[in-house]
Amino acid sequence: MNLDLLLSFVLATAVLAFTPGPDNIYVLMQSIVNGKKYGLATVCGLISGCLVHTSLVAFGVSAIIKNNDSLFFIIKLLGAIYLFYLAYKVFKSDAHLSLNSDNIEQKSLGALYKQGFIMNVLNPKVSIFFLAFFPGFLFSTDLSTVSQFFILGGIFMSVSFIIFALIAILSSLISNYIKQHNNVGHFLKWLQVVVFIGIAIFILLSKK
């Protein structure tokens, strides 16, 4: 078992969860408008949806990896290309972080959990990202590929939950900091670009 590879996966996941995206910005805004526990309900919904994507990727990709080395290489190549594409999209995006809570509707805890779950499950980009991200971090020659995918999915969900929960709990402090420091958006933008490119290169160089 390659523990260094798992640690790299944890660090990459943490950075990706921390950098601004639709999910953590949504958690931040719900927490600001409705309160911390409502933000946490949103987090639980979003993270629960990841289990669906993990299952789809684990059972589908593991069969390909098991039976065909060439197809596995193609998956790695397409995954790296997708991550380079994400890096390019971030590079071209506006670095300004806008926190506008005027149009955020107040909802119950159950409604926010359900909405977070549906948002995640119905977003095909999550499965595509898992498909690009996970194969390069297979860490064991003893465990089955399905087991490794679920372990990676569990780590991804755990790390993301901790960071998203911290965003919800510290929502007021985070929003005030962003408003007072205009350059934070530029820093996080370039951090995300570097991480996407780094993961893409790592996946290309990784072996089965």
Buried (B, 14 or more C-beta within 10 A) or exposed (E): EEEEBBEBBBEBBBBBBBBBEEBBBBBBBBBBBBBBEBBBBBBBBBBBBBBBBBBBBBEEBBEBBEEEEEEBEEBBEEBBEBBBEBBEEBBEEEBEBEBEEEEEEEBEBEBBBBBBBEBBBEBEEBBBBBBBBBBBBBBBEEBEBBEBBBBBBEBBBEBBBBBBBBBBBBBEEBBEEBEEEEEBBEEBBBBBBEBBBBBBBBBBEBEE
